[in-house]
Amino acid sequence: MRIDGPAVMLDPTTAQTIAISLHELATNAAKYGSLSAADGHVEIAWSLTADGRLNLCWIESGGPTVTPPTHRGFGTRIMENIIGGQLKGEVRFDWREQGLTCEIALLLA
């Protein structure tokens, strides 16, 4: 696992939402993705833009070959609802063959 990004102060609601999202991503990576393989890796990187947006990226590699899901699972729906609904942010999933990439973007208040 590798993490990279600047220090960021988050309000409690935003911190909780990001924690739930990362927990969901980690759980799925351990069950089905890169963390289910000995050579698997996860990189989490985030940055702040000049206009106050937080961009967070979760990148998996080294795990089993990925195929896009045929339906949105419970965790995906939860992430979309809490990031989009509570924080008015965006979440995008890219099920690349070499591993899932998830991008989260939201405006920090």
MOPAC internal coordinates of N, CA, C and O (Angstrom, degrees):
PM7 1SCF
backbone

  N    0.0000 0     0.00 0     0.00 0    0    0    0
  C    1.4444 1     0.00 0     0.00 0    1    0    0
  C    1.5202 1   107.58 1     0.00 0    2    1    0
  O    1.2310 1   121.63 1   -40.39 1    3    2    1
  N    1.3148 1   114.49 1   139.61 1    3    2    1
  C    1.4615 1   120.78 1   178.53 1    5    3    2
  C    1.5236 1   108.38 1  -134.86 1    6    5    3
  O    1.2310 1   120.75 1   -46.28 1    7    6    5
  N    1.3279 1   116.18 1   133.72 1    7    6    5
  C    1.4637 1   119.95 1   177.46 1    9    7    6
  C    1.5251 1   108.73 1  -126.27 1   10    9    7
  O    1.2310 1   121.16 1   -34.73 1   11   10    9
  N    1.3319 1   115.38 1   145.27 1   11   10    9
  C    1.4502 1   119.77 1  -178.53 1   13   11   10
  C    1.5175 1   109.70 1  -154.74 1   14   13   11
  O    1.2310 1   120.93 1   -49.74 1   15   14   13
  N    1.3180 1   115.83 1   130.26 1   15   14   13
  C    1.4505 1   120.53 1   176.58 1   17   15   14
  C    1.5141 1   110.74 1   166.87 1   18   17   15
  O    1.2310 1   120.89 1   -15.47 1   19   18   17
  N    1.3213 1   115.90 1   164.53 1   19   18   17
  C    1.4623 1   120.20 1  -179.85 1   21   19   18
  C    1.5277 1   111.36 1   -75.46 1   22   21   19
  O    1.2310 1   121.08 1   -17.98 1   23   22   21
  N    1.3277 1   115.54 1   162.02 1   23   22   21
  C    1.4631 1   120.57 1   173.77 1   25   23   22
  C    1.5292 1   108.18 1   -64.95 1   26   25   23
  O    1.2310 1   121.24 1   -46.19 1   27   26   25
  N    1.3333 1   115.24 1   133.81 1   27   26   25
  C    1.4627 1   121.05 1  -177.98 1   29   27   26
  C    1.5227 1   107.94 1  -135.01 1   30   29   27
  O    1.2310 1   120.51 1   -47.56 1   31   30   29
  N    1.3229 1   116.63 1   132.44 1   31   30   29
  C    1.4577 1   121.25 1   174.77 1   33   31   30
  C    1.5275 1   107.44 1   -95.08 1   34   33   31
  O    1.2310 1   120.79 1   -57.44 1   35   34   33
  N    1.3407 1   116.09 1   122.56 1   35   34   33
  C    1.4599 1   121.74 1  -178.56 1   37   35   34
  C    1.5162 1   110.39 1  -113.47 1   38   37   35
  O    1.2310 1   120.64 1   -35.58 1   39   38   37
  N    1.3252 1   116.38 1   144.42 1   39   38   37
  C    1.4639 1   118.67 1   172.79 1   41   39   38
  C    1.5274 1   107.66 1   -72.42 1   42   41   39
  O    1.2310 1   119.84 1   -19.81 1   43   42   41
  N    1.3311 1   117.90 1   160.19 1   43   42   41
  C    1.4610 1   121.14 1  -174.49 1   45   43   42
  C    1.5305 1   114.61 1   -55.67 1   46   45   43
  O    1.2310 1   119.39 1   139.13 1   47   46   45
  N    1.3169 1   118.77 1   -40.87 1   47   46   45
  C    1.4709 1   120.97 1  -178.83 1   49   47   46
  C    1.5180 1   110.88 1   -65.23 1   50   49   47
  O    1.2310 1   120.44 1   136.07 1   51   50   49
  N    1.3171 1   116.77 1   -43.93 1   51   50   49
  C    1.4587 1   120.88 1   178.91 1   53   51   50
  C    1.5182 1   110.69 1   -65.23 1   54   53   51
  O    1.2310 1   120.15 1   136.17 1   55   54   53
  N    1.3243 1   117.32 1   -43.83 1   55   54   53
  C    1.4650 1   121.37 1   179.16 1   57   55   54
  C    1.5260 1   110.92 1   -60.41 1   58   57   55
  O    1.2310 1   120.33 1   136.43 1   59   58   57
  N    1.3246 1   116.97 1   -43.57 1   59   58   57
  C    1.4585 1   120.81 1   179.99 1   61   59   58
  C    1.5254 1   110.90 1   -65.15 1   62   61   59
  O    1.2310 1   120.04 1   137.85 1   63   62   61
  N    1.3196 1   117.53 1   -42.15 1   63   62   61
  C    1.4594 1   121.30 1  -179.90 1   65   63   62
  C    1.5232 1   111.03 1   -64.00 1   66   65   63
  O    1.2310 1   120.18 1   136.47 1   67   66   65
  N    1.3209 1   117.25 1   -43.53 1   67   66   65
  C    1.4626 1   120.33 1   178.60 1   69   67   66
  C    1.5277 1   110.13 1   -66.40 1   70   69   67
  O    1.2310 1   120.13 1   139.95 1   71   70   69
  N    1.3254 1   117.36 1   -40.05 1   71   70   69
  C    1.4718 1   120.55 1   178.43 1   73   71   70
  C    1.5297 1   111.23 1   -61.60 1   74   73   71
  O    1.2310 1   120.09 1   136.29 1   75   74   73
  N    1.3219 1   117.44 1   -43.71 1   75   74   73
  C    1.4682 1   121.07 1   178.03 1   77   75   74
  C    1.5214 1   110.00 1   -62.29 1   78   77   75
  O    1.2310 1   120.22 1   137.60 1   79   78   77
  N    1.3164 1   117.19 1   -42.40 1   79   78   77
  C    1.4584 1   121.50 1  -179.54 1   81   79   78
  C    1.5252 1   111.07 1   -64.39 1   82   81   79
  O    1.2310 1   120.16 1   133.61 1   83   82   81
  N    1.3320 1   117.30 1   -46.39 1   83   82   81
  C    1.4602 1   120.14 1   178.90 1   85   83   82
  C    1.5223 1   111.70 1   -64.38 1   86   85   83
  O    1.2310 1   120.64 1   143.08 1   87   86   85
  N    1.3287 1   116.39 1   -36.92 1   87   86   85
  C    1.4693 1   120.35 1   176.61 1   89   87   86
  C    1.5288 1   110.28 1   -61.75 1   90   89   87
  O    1.2310 1   120.40 1   135.27 1   91   90   89
  N    1.3123 1   116.84 1   -44.73 1   91   90   89
  C    1.4612 1   120.88 1   179.39 1   93   91   90
  C    1.5216 1   111.01 1   -62.94 1   94   93   91
  O    1.2310 1   120.42 1   135.24 1   95   94   93
  N    1.3251 1   116.81 1   -44.76 1   95   94   93
  C    1.4683 1   120.39 1   178.64 1   97   95   94
  C    1.5320 1   111.29 1   -62.70 1   98   97   95
  O    1.2310 1   120.32 1   137.23 1   99   98   97
  N    1.3298 1   117.00 1   -42.77 1   99   98   97
  C    1.4689 1   120.82 1   179.86 1  101   99   98
  C    1.5217 1   111.77 1   -65.78 1  102  101   99
  O    1.2310 1   120.35 1   138.91 1  103  102  101
  N    1.3199 1   116.94 1   -41.09 1  103  102  101
  C    1.4654 1   120.99 1   178.46 1  105  103  102
  C    1.5234 1   110.56 1   -60.65 1  106  105  103
  O    1.2310 1   120.86 1   133.07 1  107  106  105
  N    1.3268 1   115.96 1   -46.93 1  107  106  105
  C    1.4649 1   119.53 1   179.79 1  109  107  106
  C    1.5217 1   111.54 1   -66.70 1  110  109  107
  O    1.2310 1   119.96 1   142.68 1  111  110  109
  N    1.3408 1   117.68 1   -37.32 1  111  110  109
  C    1.4613 1   120.55 1   178.05 1  113  111  110
  C    1.5274 1   111.01 1   -63.93 1  114  113  111
  O    1.2310 1   120.66 1   142.10 1  115  114  113
  N    1.3354 1   116.34 1   -37.90 1  115  114  113
  C    1.4664 1   120.28 1   179.06 1  117  115  114
  C    1.5255 1   112.21 1   -70.15 1  118  117  115
  O    1.2310 1   120.16 1   144.35 1  119  118  117
  N    1.3166 1   117.30 1   -35.65 1  119  118  117
  C    1.4655 1   121.46 1  -178.81 1  121  119  118
  C    1.5238 1   112.35 1   -79.36 1  122  121  119
  O    1.2310 1   120.80 1   134.12 1  123  122  121
  N    1.3509 1   116.07 1   -45.88 1  123  122  121
  C    1.4648 1   120.08 1  -168.66 1  125  123  122
  C    1.5206 1   114.57 1  -126.68 1  126  125  123
  O    1.2310 1   119.74 1   159.87 1  127  126  125
  N    1.3160 1   118.09 1   -20.13 1  127  126  125
  C    1.4549 1   121.44 1  -169.11 1  129  127  126
  C    1.5104 1   114.15 1  -105.86 1  130  129  127
  O    1.2310 1   121.41 1    32.90 1  131  130  129
  N    1.3214 1   114.91 1  -147.10 1  131  130  129
  C    1.4572 1   121.36 1  -171.53 1  133  131  130
  C    1.5282 1   113.91 1   -62.27 1  134  133  131
  O    1.2310 1   119.70 1   149.17 1  135  134  133
  N    1.3139 1   118.18 1   -30.83 1  135  134  133
  C    1.4684 1   119.62 1  -179.46 1  137  135  134
  C    1.5243 1   112.97 1   -79.89 1  138  137  135
  O    1.2310 1   120.53 1   179.99 1  139  138  137
  N    1.3364 1   116.60 1    -0.01 1  139  138  137
  C    1.4701 1   120.15 1   174.77 1  141  139  138
  C    1.5274 1   110.94 1   -89.96 1  142  141  139
  O    1.2310 1   119.79 1   178.23 1  143  142  141
  N    1.3280 1   118.01 1    -1.77 1  143  142  141
  C    1.4646 1   122.97 1  -179.12 1  145  143  142
  C    1.5282 1   109.70 1  -120.62 1  146  145  143
  O    1.2310 1   121.06 1   -32.58 1  147  146  145
  N    1.3186 1   115.57 1   147.42 1  147  146  145
  C    1.4655 1   120.50 1  -178.29 1  149  147  146
  C    1.5272 1   112.50 1   -60.23 1  150  149  147
  O    1.2310 1   119.72 1   146.42 1  151  150  149
  N    1.3236 1   118.14 1   -33.58 1  151  150  149
  C    1.4613 1   121.82 1  -178.05 1  153  151  150
  C    1.5217 1   113.34 1   -96.77 1  154  153  151
  O    1.2310 1   120.20 1  -168.80 1  155  154  153
  N    1.3267 1   117.22 1    11.20 1  155  154  153
  C    1.4504 1   120.84 1  -177.08 1  157  155  154
  C    1.5183 1   113.56 1   -76.10 1  158  157  155
  O    1.2310 1   121.60 1   -28.69 1  159  158  157
  N    1.3287 1   114.54 1   151.31 1  159  158  157
  C    1.4684 1   121.30 1  -178.81 1  161  159  158
  C    1.5188 1   109.61 1  -136.90 1  162  161  159
  O    1.2310 1   121.60 1   -27.16 1  163  162  161
  N    1.3136 1   114.55 1   152.84 1  163  162  161
  C    1.4665 1   122.00 1   170.80 1  165  163  162
  C    1.5175 1   107.13 1  -131.23 1  166  165  163
  O    1.2310 1   121.34 1   -46.27 1  167  166  165
  N    1.3170 1   115.05 1   133.73 1  167  166  165
  C    1.4529 1   120.78 1   173.59 1  169  167  166
  C    1.5219 1   107.55 1  -118.66 1  170  169  167
  O    1.2310 1   120.98 1   -49.47 1  171  170  169
  N    1.3235 1   115.73 1   130.53 1  171  170  169
  C    1.4616 1   121.69 1   175.74 1  173  171  170
  C    1.5224 1   106.42 1  -119.07 1  174  173  171
  O    1.2310 1   121.18 1   -59.46 1  175  174  173
  N    1.3165 1   115.35 1   120.54 1  175  174  173
  C    1.4623 1   120.33 1   179.93 1  177  175  174
  C    1.5219 1   108.40 1  -131.35 1  178  177  175
  O    1.2310 1   120.73 1   -35.77 1  179  178  177
  N    1.3268 1   116.20 1   144.23 1  179  178  177
  C    1.4549 1   119.79 1   177.72 1  181  179  178
  C    1.5236 1   109.06 1  -141.12 1  182  181  179
  O    1.2310 1   121.93 1   -22.69 1  183  182  181
  N    1.3177 1   113.91 1   157.31 1  183  182  181
  C    1.4605 1   120.34 1   178.15 1  185  183  182
  C    1.5172 1   108.55 1  -148.07 1  186  185  183
  O    1.2310 1   121.73 1   -19.15 1  187  186  185
  N    1.3166 1   114.30 1   160.85 1  187  186  185
  C    1.4676 1   121.78 1   176.16 1  189  187  186
  C    1.5188 1   107.97 1  -113.32 1  190  189  187
  O    1.2310 1   120.92 1   -42.30 1  191  190  189
  N    1.3256 1   115.84 1   137.70 1  191  190  189
  C    1.4543 1   120.12 1   176.84 1  193  191  190
  C    1.5304 1   109.27 1   -95.60 1  194  193  191
  O    1.2310 1   120.87 1   -14.27 1  195  194  193
  N    1.3192 1   115.94 1   165.73 1  195  194  193
  C    1.4623 1   121.19 1  -179.01 1  197  195  194
  C    1.5245 1   112.36 1   -61.61 1  198  197  195
  O    1.2310 1   120.45 1   151.86 1  199  198  197
  N    1.3443 1   116.75 1   -28.14 1  199  198  197
  C    1.4682 1   119.65 1  -179.09 1  201  199  198
  C    1.5351 1   112.90 1   -90.31 1  202  201  199
  O    1.2310 1   119.89 1  -167.78 1  203  202  201
  N    1.3437 1   117.82 1    12.22 1  203  202  201
  C    1.4608 1   121.20 1   173.50 1  205  203  202
  C    1.5138 1   115.44 1    87.96 1  206  205  203
  O    1.2310 1   120.12 1  -160.99 1  207  206  205
  N    1.3241 1   117.37 1    19.01 1  207  206  205
  C    1.4607 1   120.10 1   177.81 1  209  207  206
  C    1.5231 1   110.09 1   -92.46 1  210  209  207
  O    1.2310 1   121.57 1   -38.95 1  211  210  209
  N    1.3143 1   114.60 1   141.05 1  211  210  209
  C    1.4624 1   122.17 1   172.77 1  213  211  210
  C    1.5195 1   107.06 1  -100.30 1  214  213  211
  O    1.2310 1   120.94 1   -54.74 1  215  214  213
  N    1.3248 1   115.80 1   125.26 1  215  214  213
  C    1.4664 1   121.64 1   174.49 1  217  215  214
  C    1.5136 1   107.63 1  -114.78 1  218  217  215
  O    1.2310 1   120.53 1   -60.10 1  219  218  217
  N    1.3284 1   116.58 1   119.90 1  219  218  217
  C    1.4520 1   122.75 1  -178.81 1  221  219  218
  C    1.5200 1   108.16 1  -119.27 1  222  221  219
  O    1.2310 1   120.73 1   -45.44 1  223  222  221
  N    1.3239 1   116.20 1   134.56 1  223  222  221
  C    1.4590 1   120.37 1  -178.57 1  225  223  222
  C    1.5295 1   109.98 1  -128.14 1  226  225  223
  O    1.2310 1   120.43 1   -50.71 1  227  226  225
  N    1.3214 1   116.78 1   129.29 1  227  226  225
  C    1.4662 1   125.63 1   176.72 1  229  227  226
  C    1.5249 1   106.01 1  -109.61 1  230  229  227
  O    1.2310 1   120.02 1   -58.27 1  231  230  229
  N    1.3356 1   117.56 1   121.73 1  231  230  229
  C    1.4597 1   121.34 1  -176.90 1  233  231  230
  C    1.5265 1   109.06 1  -127.71 1  234  233  231
  O    1.2310 1   120.91 1   -59.08 1  235  234  233
  N    1.3276 1   115.87 1   120.92 1  235  234  233
  C    1.4626 1   121.65 1   176.70 1  237  235  234
  C    1.5236 1   109.90 1  -101.24 1  238  237  235
  O    1.2310 1   121.06 1   -34.17 1  239  238  237
  N    1.3367 1   115.57 1   145.83 1  239  238  237
  C    1.4658 1   121.33 1   174.58 1  241  239  238
  C    1.5215 1   109.12 1  -154.69 1  242  241  239
  O    1.2310 1   120.99 1   -18.87 1  243  242  241
  N    1.3311 1   115.70 1   161.13 1  243  242  241
  C    1.4563 1   120.95 1   175.44 1  245  243  242
  C    1.5070 1   115.74 1    79.63 1  246  245  243
  O    1.2310 1   119.85 1  -174.45 1  247  246  245
  N    1.3190 1   117.89 1     5.55 1  247  246  245
  C    1.4615 1   121.13 1   179.38 1  249  247  246
  C    1.5142 1   110.97 1   -99.01 1  250  249  247
  O    1.2310 1   120.66 1    14.52 1  251  250  249
  N    1.3088 1   116.34 1  -165.48 1  251  250  249
  C    1.4630 1   119.85 1   177.49 1  253  251  250
  C    1.5321 1   110.91 1   -65.38 1  254  253  251
  O    1.2310 1   121.06 1   -21.97 1  255  254  253
  N    1.3260 1   115.57 1   158.03 1  255  254  253
  C    1.4570 1   120.94 1   177.22 1  257  255  254
  C    1.5195 1   109.37 1   -58.90 1  258  257  255
  O    1.2310 1   120.88 1   -44.91 1  259  258  257
  N    1.3235 1   115.93 1   135.09 1  259  258  257
  C    1.4609 1   121.81 1  -175.60 1  261  259  258
  C    1.5296 1   109.66 1   -99.47 1  262  261  259
  O    1.2310 1   121.53 1   -42.52 1  263  262  261
  N    1.3086 1   114.67 1   137.48 1  263  262  261
  C    1.4618 1   120.61 1   169.41 1  265  263  262
  C    1.5233 1   107.35 1  -121.03 1  266  265  263
  O    1.2310 1   120.04 1   -41.48 1  267  266  265
  N    1.3211 1   117.52 1   138.52 1  267  266  265
  C    1.4657 1   119.35 1   179.97 1  269  267  266
  C    1.5244 1   110.95 1   -58.53 1  270  269  267
  O    1.2310 1   120.35 1   -37.07 1  271  270  269
  N    1.3263 1   116.93 1   142.93 1  271  270  269
  C    1.4747 1   119.47 1   179.60 1  273  271  270
  C    1.5295 1   110.57 1   -68.00 1  274  273  271
  O    1.2310 1   121.30 1   -25.16 1  275  274  273
  N    1.3130 1   115.13 1   154.84 1  275  274  273
  C    1.4640 1   120.51 1   178.88 1  277  275  274
  C    1.5217 1   111.87 1   -86.34 1  278  277  275
  O    1.2310 1   120.38 1   165.93 1  279  278  277
  N    1.3432 1   116.88 1   -14.07 1  279  278  277
  C    1.4632 1   120.68 1   176.54 1  281  279  278
  C    1.5302 1   108.69 1  -148.45 1  282  281  279
  O    1.2310 1   120.96 1   -19.56 1  283  282  281
  N    1.3232 1   115.78 1   160.44 1  283  282  281
  C    1.4612 1   120.51 1   176.64 1  285  283  282
  C    1.5236 1   108.63 1   -79.34 1  286  285  283
  O    1.2310 1   120.84 1   -57.56 1  287  286  285
  N    1.3123 1   116.00 1   122.44 1  287  286  285
  C    1.4525 1   120.88 1   179.68 1  289  287  286
  C    1.5131 1   112.41 1   -80.83 1  290  289  287
  O    1.2310 1   121.29 1    -5.20 1  291  290  289
  N    1.3190 1   115.14 1   174.80 1  291  290  289
  C    1.4616 1   122.06 1  -178.19 1  293  291  290
  C    1.5258 1   111.31 1   -57.84 1  294  293  291
  O    1.2310 1   120.11 1   133.52 1  295  294  293
  N    1.3293 1   117.40 1   -46.48 1  295  294  293
  C    1.4535 1   120.96 1  -178.24 1  297  295  294
  C    1.5168 1   112.90 1   -63.76 1  298  297  295
  O    1.2310 1   120.61 1   138.89 1  299  298  297
  N    1.3255 1   116.45 1   -41.11 1  299  298  297
  C    1.4645 1   120.96 1   177.67 1  301  299  298
  C    1.5199 1   110.42 1   -61.69 1  302  301  299
  O    1.2310 1   120.85 1   134.64 1  303  302  301
  N    1.3189 1   115.99 1   -45.36 1  303  302  301
  C    1.4754 1   120.01 1   179.32 1  305  303  302
  C    1.5159 1   111.35 1   -63.65 1  306  305  303
  O    1.2310 1   120.16 1   139.11 1  307  306  305
  N    1.3237 1   117.31 1   -40.89 1  307  306  305
  C    1.4664 1   121.16 1   178.61 1  309  307  306
  C    1.5238 1   109.86 1   -60.91 1  310  309  307
  O    1.2310 1   120.35 1   131.75 1  311  310  309
  N    1.3250 1   116.93 1   -48.25 1  311  310  309
  C    1.4640 1   120.21 1  -179.72 1  313  311  310
  C    1.5256 1   111.27 1   -61.23 1  314  313  311
  O    1.2310 1   120.31 1   134.94 1  315  314  313
  N    1.3071 1   117.02 1   -45.06 1  315  314  313
  C    1.4648 1   120.27 1   179.25 1  317  315  314
  C    1.5275 1   111.23 1   -61.84 1  318  317  315
  O    1.2310 1   120.58 1   139.22 1  319  318  317
  N    1.3259 1   116.50 1   -40.78 1  319  318  317
  C    1.4670 1   120.58 1  -178.51 1  321  319  318
  C    1.5288 1   112.59 1   -70.31 1  322  321  319
  O    1.2310 1   119.82 1   135.94 1  323  322  321
  N    1.3212 1   117.94 1   -44.06 1  323  322  321
  C    1.4623 1   117.98 1  -176.15 1  325  323  322
  C    1.5249 1   111.83 1   -77.47 1  326  325  323
  O    1.2310 1   119.99 1   143.10 1  327  326  325
  N    1.3236 1   117.62 1   -36.90 1  327  326  325
  C    1.4617 1   119.52 1   178.91 1  329  327  326
  C    1.5227 1   110.04 1   -74.07 1  330  329  327
  O    1.2310 1   120.31 1   133.56 1  331  330  329
  N    1.3201 1   117.00 1   -46.44 1  331  330  329
  C    1.4563 1   120.66 1  -179.71 1  333  331  330
  C    1.5152 1   112.84 1   -74.37 1  334  333  331
  O    1.2310 1   120.56 1   138.25 1  335  334  333
  N    1.3328 1   116.54 1   -41.75 1  335  334  333
  C    1.4621 1   120.69 1  -175.69 1  337  335  334
  C    1.5140 1   113.29 1   -80.44 1  338  337  335
  O    1.2310 1   120.22 1   123.51 1  339  338  337
  N    1.3319 1   117.19 1   -56.49 1  339  338  337
  C    1.4646 1   120.70 1  -176.09 1  341  339  338
  C    1.5159 1   112.58 1   -72.96 1  342  341  339
  O    1.2310 1   120.53 1   138.72 1  343  342  341
  N    1.3434 1   116.59 1   -41.28 1  343  342  341
  C    1.4666 1   119.80 1  -172.55 1  345  343  342
  C    1.5227 1   113.28 1  -105.76 1  346  345  343
  O    1.2310 1   120.29 1   177.77 1  347  346  345
  N    1.3180 1   117.05 1    -2.23 1  347  346  345
  C    1.4754 1   121.41 1  -178.62 1  349  347  346
  C    1.5308 1   111.14 1    55.61 1  350  349  347
  O    1.2310 1   121.10 1  -144.87 1  351  350  349
  N    1.3211 1   115.50 1    35.13 1  351  350  349
  C    1.4572 1   121.18 1   179.03 1  353  351  350
  C    1.5126 1   111.35 1  -103.01 1  354  353  351
  O    1.2310 1   121.32 1    11.57 1  355  354  353
  N    1.3118 1   115.09 1  -168.43 1  355  354  353
  C    1.4539 1   121.97 1   179.49 1  357  355  354
  C    1.5185 1   109.39 1  -129.43 1  358  357  355
  O    1.2310 1   120.97 1   -33.93 1  359  358  357
  N    1.3202 1   115.75 1   146.07 1  359  358  357
  C    1.4545 1   121.24 1   172.90 1  361  359  358
  C    1.5223 1   107.45 1  -133.50 1  362  361  359
  O    1.2310 1   121.08 1   -46.50 1  363  362  361
  N    1.3300 1   115.53 1   133.50 1  363  362  361
  C    1.4657 1   121.54 1   179.67 1  365  363  362
  C    1.5236 1   109.05 1  -128.75 1  366  365  363
  O    1.2310 1   121.18 1   -44.43 1  367  366  365
  N    1.3161 1   115.36 1   135.57 1  367  366  365
  C    1.4547 1   122.16 1   177.84 1  369  367  366
  C    1.5201 1   108.92 1  -113.03 1  370  369  367
  O    1.2310 1   120.56 1   -45.38 1  371  370  369
  N    1.3247 1   116.53 1   134.62 1  371  370  369
  C    1.4560 1   122.16 1   175.86 1  373  371  370
  C    1.5231 1   107.25 1  -128.55 1  374  373  371
  O    1.2310 1   121.37 1   -76.03 1  375  374  373
  N    1.3355 1   114.99 1   103.97 1  375  374  373
  C    1.4562 1   120.20 1  -179.11 1  377  375  374
  C    1.5272 1   108.68 1   -85.32 1  378  377  375
  O    1.2310 1   121.38 1  -101.71 1  379  378  377
  N    1.3424 1   114.97 1    78.29 1  379  378  377
  C    1.4600 1   121.28 1   177.45 1  381  379  378
  C    1.5248 1   109.04 1   -73.05 1  382  381  379
  O    1.2310 1   120.39 1   -27.38 1  383  382  381
  N    1.3013 1   116.86 1   152.62 1  383  382  381
  C    1.4634 1   120.87 1  -179.11 1  385  383  382
  C    1.5220 1   112.08 1   -55.65 1  386  385  383
  O    1.2310 1   120.30 1   143.14 1  387  386  385
  N    1.3451 1   117.03 1   -36.86 1  387  386  385
  C    1.4642 1   121.04 1  -177.83 1  389  387  386
  C    1.5251 1   113.98 1   -83.55 1  390  389  387
  O    1.2310 1   120.06 1   173.27 1  391  390  389
  N    1.3414 1   117.50 1    -6.73 1  391  390  389
  C    1.4578 1   119.91 1   176.99 1  393  391  390
  C    1.5097 1   112.39 1   150.18 1  394  393  391
  O    1.2310 1   121.09 1   -22.42 1  395  394  393
  N    1.3021 1   115.53 1   157.58 1  395  394  393
  C    1.4623 1   122.27 1  -179.29 1  397  395  394
  C    1.5242 1   111.03 1   -69.49 1  398  397  395
  O    1.2310 1   120.95 1   -41.08 1  399  398  397
  N    1.3195 1   115.79 1   138.92 1  399  398  397
  C    1.4580 1   122.85 1   166.71 1  401  399  398
  C    1.5198 1   106.93 1  -120.22 1  402  401  399
  O    1.2310 1   120.51 1   -50.57 1  403  402  401
  N    1.3130 1   116.63 1   129.43 1  403  402  401
  C    1.4617 1   121.91 1   177.31 1  405  403  402
  C    1.5216 1   107.97 1  -124.50 1  406  405  403
  O    1.2310 1   121.21 1   -52.29 1  407  406  405
  N    1.3266 1   115.29 1   127.71 1  407  406  405
  C    1.4570 1   120.66 1   178.61 1  409  407  406
  C    1.5214 1   109.55 1  -115.41 1  410  409  407
  O    1.2310 1   120.99 1   -49.52 1  411  410  409
  N    1.3184 1   115.71 1   130.48 1  411  410  409
  C    1.4562 1   122.80 1   178.69 1  413  411  410
  C    1.5254 1   107.22 1  -119.72 1  414  413  411
  O    1.2310 1   120.82 1   -50.56 1  415  414  413
  N    1.3269 1   116.04 1   129.44 1  415  414  413
  C    1.4587 1   120.57 1   178.11 1  417  415  414
  C    1.5190 1   107.88 1  -131.38 1  418  417  415
  O    1.2310 1   120.67 1   -48.13 1  419  418  417
  N    1.3355 1   116.32 1   131.87 1  419  418  417
  C    1.4588 1   119.98 1   177.83 1  421  419  418
  C    1.5086 1   110.75 1  -154.13 1  422  421  419
  O    1.2310 1   121.37 1   -25.48 1  423  422  421
  N    1.3018 1   114.99 1   154.52 1  423  422  421
  C    1.4608 1   122.10 1   178.78 1  425  423  422
  C    1.5206 1   108.59 1   -87.15 1  426  425  423
  O    1.2310 1   120.56 1   -54.20 1  427  426  425
  N    1.3163 1   116.53 1   125.80 1  427  426  425
  C    1.4509 1   120.07 1   177.09 1  429  427  426
  C    1.5202 1   108.91 1   -84.88 1  430  429  427
  O    1.2310 1   121.04 1   -46.84 1  431  430  429
  N    1.3145 1   115.62 1   133.16 1  431  430  429
  C    1.4775 1   120.16 1  -178.80 1  433  431  430
  C    1.4929 1   111.69 1   -83.66 1  434  433  431
  O    1.2310 1   120.10 1   180.00 1  435  434  433

